[in-house]
Amino acid sequence: QRIQSGVSTKASFDYVVIGGGTAGLVVASRLAEFASVAVIEAGGLYEVDNGNASTVPYLGITMPFLAADENYTPNSLMDWDLLSTPQVAAGNRRVHYAQGKTLGGSSAINSIGYHRATKGAYKRWADLVNDQSYTFDRILPYFKRSCALTPPDPKRRNAPNATVKFDPFACGNTPDNPLQVSWSHFVDAARTWLALALPAIGQPLSSKGFNGGELKGGAWIPGTVDAKDSTRSTSKNSYLRRILEKKKAQITIYLHSRATKIVFNDSKRATGVVVSSAQGEHVISAKKEVILSAGVFLSPQLLMLSGIGPAKTLSDFSINITSDLPGVGQNLWDQIFVGVTHGISPPASGAYLVSPEQKAIALEQYNANGTGPYSTGTGYMSFEKLPAQYRTNFSPRTATLLSQFPADWPEIENVPVGFPGGAFGVTTVGALSAILQTPSSRGNVTIRSANIADAPVINLGWLTDEADGEILVAALKRVREAWASPALANITVGPELFPGSAVTSDAAILNYIKNNAASIWHASATCKMGKAGDRSAVVDSKARVFGVKGLRVVDNSIPPFSLPGHPQASVYMLAEKIADDILKGR
Ligand SMILES: Cc1cc2nc3c(=O)[nH]c(=O)nc-3n(C[C@H](O)[C@H](O)[C@H](O)COP(=O)(O)OP(=O)(O)OC[C@H]3O[C@@H](n4cnc5c(N)ncnc54)[C@H](O)[C@@H]3O)c2cc1C
């Protein structure tokens, strides 16, 4: 009875956590060892609402509702169905931006890649928020505390061309380390071939992987996957499961329950949350604190609906102002990517899952020992700063913007993947992508009305800063250099598929980028952390919301920027760190 559907009566807890997602369940689980905790989650159970797709790694990366196209196939039980405004500098496209709506949040729909950002990036974070406890050496214990790492098992992995170099001490590995981190037991031939192109153009294999504060060169990275049976590890089946096993833990999960407003008393202390569910509207009271973990788009929305945000926006919708914070919903950083594709001869994982017979064999392998194509998860990634010959066309302003990033912050991430290529008349479509790590464009999130049922207005701001286009044009040319390397000569079939050989001038490449850039779902920093007195900041370095008491925001909306690489490891770390602050009375 610790997991309920809906809220049928008012109730009171020490802490109320809004959003049972990636960060929310970390904070809730840690607090529930010492205090009573309620979690308010709008979604349900992914095992019920998403079949095997949130459990079996390969199915997770092929879910149709992840598509960015405006005309995607929705799954409204799992996703918030958020659409951006038309992106004026990116082909006027409205982008569907998937976000998990389920217990476990986006950890139940993401692509499971696990790694950390750079020492320089965390040092920049520490400096911006005036708190040196964010430097890599000091956050490392929180990273380690969150995860247990199982080394790759060469027998089950059976991928001699995808050799893993890693730090065996990257995680804590005690029974107290909930999140399972390990490597896929299947790597398709397409990826192993494509990955060869990156060392061939001067991006060597990293000697220890990407969990030690460096992002340089390439690595076969681990993912949030349980090595025992190759099932996805989420905040729900790691952190929450672990705390629910402890009889004494005081935790109540309200599913299918949406927080509609945070309630404050006369001294601006958060005292509870209004929750709407099929059983009507009830207030869940917080004796100590409310923790908002609704994610990068929905946390700023709920703050604004609760009277915390830019005064003008609040008064436009007749919302009483509790704290005038102009930064709420601003400063949205997003990474975008473009790919260059060719037909290639080696097969991708999907090629083993076409006929019923193939599927039956694959199912048997997966069920027997977590191997075979269904266990395909994370792959190869590679980071670099663009070499000198690709920088000659940068405007002085772009060069200056790039020089302001820390020295170890990469500019581009390259990712090789393959898909079955039947539609293009080739065995496999091979894609080498370039993901922009240093975006200068900024978007924002605001409200459409004072009603939470109206989705927030999300402007991703893609390519509104010309520097981003310039860098991506160079990055696309660099990817073409990789395609032209001898490493791929024997597997490439036919001419370039996209953008295609006619797209050669900088203007044509930029036009292609504007019409085809996609998101990798790393939007961040819409309730950014900052120093006291910084009017653009929303929370201090302990995640406490400025101008009120008893309210913190803990999720991927609070880092001051989008960290280089993929964020989930840092979201787990951050939630561990703030939970520790709360428990230590900070
Ligand atoms: C498709 C996809 C692929 C990704 N791939 C990777 C990857 O491979 N590697 C990586 O490092 N990162 C990846 N990411 C990013 C990473 O998963 C996210 O940054 C991270 O999970 C965000 O955690 P969060 O706690 O901020 O939000 P979430 O985990 O999204 O949690 C927010 C929770 O709040 C709930 N909620 C919202 N509003 C309300 C409300 N009013 N009332 C009640 N509940 C509410 C939501 O339902 C959700 O459960 C990916 C993300 C996506 C979407």
The ligand as a Gaussian input file, in Angstrom:
#p B3LYP/6-31G(d) Opt

LIG

0 1
 C       14.679000      10.045000     -25.073000
 C       15.774000      10.464000     -24.151000
 C       17.046000       9.897000     -24.300000
 C       18.074000      10.274000     -23.426000
 N       19.269000       9.606000     -23.487000
 C       20.202000       9.837000     -22.524000
 C       21.375000       9.037000     -22.441000
 O       21.565000       8.076000     -23.193000
 N       22.284000       9.346000     -21.489000
 C       22.111000      10.379000     -20.624000
 O       22.998000      10.627000     -19.809000
 N       21.003000      11.147000     -20.675000
 C       20.031000      10.875000     -21.574000
 N       18.879000      11.601000     -21.590000
 C       18.724000      12.691000     -20.610000
 C       18.395000      12.211000     -19.198000
 O       17.622000      11.032000     -19.242000
 C       17.633000      13.327000     -18.476000
 O       18.436000      14.493000     -18.463000
 C       17.279000      12.985000     -17.032000
 O       16.655000      11.721000     -16.953000
 C       16.375000      14.072000     -16.469000
 O       16.027000      13.771000     -15.141000
 P       15.063000      14.747000     -14.343000
 O       14.991000      14.229000     -12.961000
 O       15.487000      16.148000     -14.562000
 O       13.627000      14.631000     -15.059000
 P       12.707000      13.356000     -15.346000
 O       13.461000      12.103000     -15.144000
 O       12.073000      13.576000     -16.666000
 O       11.602000      13.419000     -14.194000
 C       10.544000      14.342000     -14.112000
 C        9.364000      13.618000     -13.493000
 O        8.400000      14.563000     -13.041000
 C        7.103000      14.101000     -13.376000
 N        6.224000      15.281000     -13.379000
 C        6.336000      16.389000     -14.145000
 N        5.407000      17.312000     -13.793000
 C        4.701000      16.778000     -12.776000
 C        3.638000      17.251000     -11.967000
 N        3.121000      18.485000     -12.118000
 N        3.121000      16.439000     -11.000000
 C        3.645000      15.186000     -10.812000
 N        4.672000      14.694000     -11.557000
 C        5.203000      15.485000     -12.506000
 C        7.308000      13.419000     -14.713000
 O        6.248000      12.556000     -15.050000
 C        8.630000      12.706000     -14.487000
 O        8.445000      11.434000     -13.899000
 C       17.841000      11.265000     -22.444000
 C       16.575000      11.835000     -22.303000
 C       15.534000      11.430000     -23.135000
 C       14.175000      12.043000     -22.946000

